[in-house]
């Protein structure tokens, strides 16, 4: 991290009076409760949720859609809330989770599994995908564009020689997606479902594409 960026983050930590070490310990404690195995028979799953979030001024717009196997949207909801936690690398969950939970609570139908464009267990402590699952009890798949302090070996993502996810390249020439379980789902199943729900020409699993489409619609309606 460059000195200028580090200084900016240090200023935010002081301004918001954030106890970083306390939050790190909390993340590590919560991570001990993760279950990286299949909570249900996912071959029978027929309801798939996905989030997309964006920041507008000092607020966050969090949108979630639920679709079926044919990618027909069956439910959707959003929240538009003031952000109370600054952007600090490694602590994205504390910034985005509150608005996501509010949007999720508005659904009339809870999906079998949720895709979140964030890290699951590839996070060094507790990724947003994992934290959301712990808060809701819903199986979650993390789909991220980057990894930190991990290695790739034969398609698997390794942290300290332990498998924490798999790489997915959905079409030739596209950047890799790093698939990791959030909670209540195995590495293999998370990768398999992600791959299965690719709908060309879209690169990402289709529920994520539908969530992004919905976010654009809501943002236009809110005129923000």
N, C-alpha and C positions, 0 to 999 in steps of 0.2 A: 504494500500500500504506500502511495506517495505521501510525502510529508504534509502537503497541502490538504489532501483528503483525510489523512489521519487527524490533523488539527481540526478540520471541520467536524468530524465525528466526535472528537473529544469535547468540542464546544457544545454539541447537541446533548451529549451524555450529562454534562454539567447543567445545561439549561433545563432539561427535563428531570434532573435528579434521578438518573437511572443507575441502579446497582447492577452493573454488568455481571459481576461474579455471582451474585445471587441468582440472576436469571440463567446463567450457565448451569449452575447446580440444579436449578429447577428443570431445565431441559434434560439433563442427564438422568435425573430421577424419573421424570415422566417416560423417557425412552425405555426404561427398564420394564415398563408395562406393555410394550409393543408385542404383538403376536404375529409373526411373519409366517402364517400358514392360512390355508383357505377356510374361512368361517362358514361358507356355504359351498354347495356344488355349483360352481360358476358356469358349468355347461348348461345349467337351467336358467341362468340369469337372462332376464328379458327387459330390464329397465336400467338405463345408464345415464348418470348425471355428469355434469361438467361445469366448471366455473371459468369465468374470465373477470379480471379485476382491472380497474384503471384509476388513476388519481387525477382529480380535477381541483386545482387550488388546494385547499386544506381539507378536502373531502375525498372519500373513496367510493366509487361505484362498483358494487359487487353483483354480478349476474350469474344465475345458475339456470340451466335447462335440464330437463329430463326427456329422454327419447327412448323409443323401442328399438327392436332389432332392425327395423326397416328405416331407422333414422327419422321417424315421424315424432315431432315434439309433442309430448303428452302433458307437460307441465313446465312452468317457468316462473321465476320470481327474481326480485332484485332489492337491494338496499342501497341507500345513498347517505352515508354517514360521515360526520366529521372525524378526521383521523386524530387519535390522541397519543400516538407513539411515533417517533421519527424513524427515518430509514437508517438503520444500523446493520451492516453486513452480519449475517448469522442469526439475526433476530427478526426476520421477516414475519414470522408467525404472530408476534405480539402486535405488529402493525396492521396486518390484514385479517386476522382471524375474527375479531369482533363483528365486522360488517358481514363477513361470509356466514357466520352463524345466524345472524338476523335474516339474511336472505333464505338460508336453508329452512329456517323455522316457518317461513311463509308457504312452503310447498305443501300441497295437499297430498302428494304422492312421494314417498321416500324411495329413491332408487336402490337397486341391488348393490351398485358400486358407483363411486364418484371419481372422475378424473380431475386432477388439479394441476395446473401448469406450474409446478414447483417441485422441490425435492422431497423425497420420502426418506428412507433410511440411508441414502447416500450422503445426507447431511452429517456433519461431524458430531452433532448432538441430537437435535430434534427438528426435522424439516416441517414446513407448513403442512404438507400432505399428511404427515404422521400426527401432528397436533390436532388437525381437524378431525381425523378419525377417532382419536382418543376422546374428543369432545362430543362426538355424535354417536359413536358405536357403529358407524357405517364403514365398510371396506373402502379403502381409497388407494388409487394408483397415482403416483407422482410422475409427471412428465416434464423434464427440465432440459434446457438447452446447454447447460454447462455443468461441470463437476470440479470440485476443489480437493486437492490432495488424495486423488484416487488414481488407480491404474486400470487399464483395459487389457484383458487377457482372454483371447478366444471368444470375444463378444460379451464377456462378463465384466462388470464393474467391480473392482476390488478396493476395499479400504482396509489397510493393515492385513492384507492377504485373506480377507474375508469377503465372500460374495455379498454385494449389497444391491445389485441391479444388473440390467442387461441393456446393451446398445440396440437401438432399432433405427434402421435406415429404410424409410418407406419407399423411396424412389431414387433412381440413379442420379447422382450429382447433388442430392440434397444433404444438408447438414444432419449429423446424427441426433437422435433424441435419446435421452438417458432415462430409461424406465426403471423406477424403483417402487417397491411396495411402500405404502404409507403405514398400513396396519391391516390386519385381518385378511391378508392375501399373500400368497407366496411369490417369490421372484419369477418363477416360470409362468405361473398363471397370469401375473400382471403383464408380462411381456406378450404372452399368447393372446390375451384379450385386446391389448393395444394394437397388435398386428392385425387381428381379425376385424377390428372396427375402422381400419383405414379405408377410406372411400375415395379412390382416385378421381380427380387429380389432386385432391387435398393431401397434404403431407402428414398432418397429425390425425390421431383418432377422431372420427367424425363428431362425437359429442363435443369435443373442444372447439371444433370449427363452428358448430351450431351455437355454442356459448358466446363466441366472439361476434358472430352475426347478430345475436340478440343484444349484446352490449352496444353495438353500433346503433341499433334501432332505439334502444332506451335512451342513449345519449342524445340522439336526435330529437326524441320526444321531450326530453328535459331541457333541450336547447342549451346544453352546456359543453 
